[in-house]
Amino acid sequence: MPFTCVRLAKGRSSKQEQEFVRVLTEEAARILDVKPEWVTVVFDEYSRDNWATAGVLHSIKFGEGCGKGQNERGNI
């Protein structure tokens, strides 16, 4: 039973998370040769005030929107 923990900064929409877990589940099931029902995905989401690099909080270092790139359609 694959169990995947995804750590990321808060701010993704439910639609984005749903698409991510759908694709991750499909690929994990295919590559590991297991049923999709056996694949579990858990999100650990962190506020940028609770995440730091090089001694500086991400909320200060990068500001609002840090880590939210645009996809090929120009959407966030």
Secondary structure in CASP SS format (residue, H / E / C, confidence):
PFRMAT SS
TARGET T0000
AUTHOR 0000-0000-0000
METHOD secondary structure of the structure
MODEL  1
M C 1.00
P C 1.00
F E 1.00
T E 1.00
C E 1.00
V E 1.00
R E 1.00
L E 1.00
A E 1.00
K C 1.00
G C 1.00
R C 1.00
S C 1.00
S H 1.00
K H 1.00
Q H 1.00
E H 1.00
Q H 1.00
E H 1.00
F H 1.00
V H 1.00
R H 1.00
V H 1.00
L H 1.00
T H 1.00
E H 1.00
E H 1.00
A H 1.00
A H 1.00
R H 1.00
I H 1.00
L H 1.00
D C 1.00
V C 1.00
K C 1.00
P H 1.00
E H 1.00
W H 1.00
V C 1.00
T E 1.00
V E 1.00
V E 1.00
F E 1.00
D E 1.00
E E 1.00
Y E 1.00
S C 1.00
R H 1.00
D H 1.00
N H 1.00
W C 1.00
A E 1.00
T E 1.00
A C 1.00
G C 1.00
V E 1.00
L E 1.00
H H 1.00
S H 1.00
I H 1.00
K H 1.00
F C 1.00
G C 1.00
E C 1.00
G C 1.00
C C 1.00
G C 1.00
K C 1.00
G C 1.00
Q C 1.00
N C 1.00
E C 1.00
R C 1.00
G C 1.00
N C 1.00
I C 1.00
END
